[in-house]
Amino acid sequence: MKKILGYTVFAIIVTSIIGPYLYINNQLKILDASAQSELGGLYLRTKEGVLSYTRDGSKSAPVVILVHGFSTPKFVWDQITPLLLAANYQVISFDHLGRGFSDRPFGPYDAALYRSELDGLIDGLNLTTPLSLVGYSMGGGNIVDYAASRPERVNNLVLIAPAGYSKPPSSLNIMKLPLIGDWLALVMARGYVGEAIKSEVESGLAPSDMLYNFNQQAAYAGYSEALLSTLRHYPMHDLGERYKIVGETNIPVTVIWGTDDESVPFSGLHSMVMDVPQLQAVMVKNGKHNITYTQADLVAEQILIGLQRSDSGHSYNLQTNK
């Protein structure tokens, strides 16, 4: 009897673990060429996979490429883009591979992949370099890493709450574990990000369509896996050496950062100042990690100021915005 009871308990535990994983996995749709065609929009085939992108403004205007962060695709720029267009820039944004409506290759999602997707975008659209790059959160780390490898292709950098200096959370060790990390990524990660966006929408901090846009792209297989692979392979918290390389160039660098950012702590600015002597910093007082869409007008204004920089002076200007 005890043996039967033991087997029963074991079966219940296994079912409770495997069941949700299989259920969620079976509910996901496949993002193939047919699905992308039905979704609409612009797509570009690159070496790493097909990128979903937007391109607005005159093709003769100066180009700005907007690079989103770890989990929220290119729609995070929806409030910023019109303001840059009004300033007569050509604005290009894209979904990272594994996010939005871009392909979801197996990976690994490492620094080389993110550099390659930017190369693919620039070359595939026949853009004239050097270019202006704007990066948010992980996207800030992405464009710094890109500029460190391809400085001749970069005109200036504008970073918003950029990754690269923060202490890794203790949960990262769990996510790196085989099987356990995979289960957590599929069963928990999508819901965690979605709930955070839902909370911001309901409180009026995020645009009303942000949750719909997030859920629409998260309904396709590969999103959770891309996030997990990035956590395992991309040096999100250790990009100091790449910042130092950029600091040895004459590329103007502007950073916009909220003082109350809990996702990418503002304290990282202190190390960044040491590593990038040409840095100009804008401090958004009481700003959190979501300033790109909660304070879009302010952020866009500071992006435009950063884009107009062409000097390589070694100055550090700290501005306070309420």
Secondary structure, 3 states (H helix, E strand, C coil): CHHHHHHHHHHHHHHHHHHHHHHHHHHCECCCHHHHHHHCCEEEECCCCEEEEEEECCCCCCEEEEECCCCCCHHHHCCCHHHHHHCCCEEEEECCCCCCCCCCCCCCCCHHHHHHHHHHHHHHCCCCCCEEEEEECHHHHHHHHHHHHCHHHEEEEEEECCCCCCCCCCHHHHHCCCCHHHHHHHHHHHHHHHHHHHHHHHCCCCCCCHHHHHHHHHCECCHHHHHHHHHHHCCCCCCHHHHHHHHCCCCCEEEEEECCCCCCCCCHHHHHHHHCCCEEEEEECCCCCCHHHHCHHHHHHHHHHHHCCCCCCCCCCEEEEC
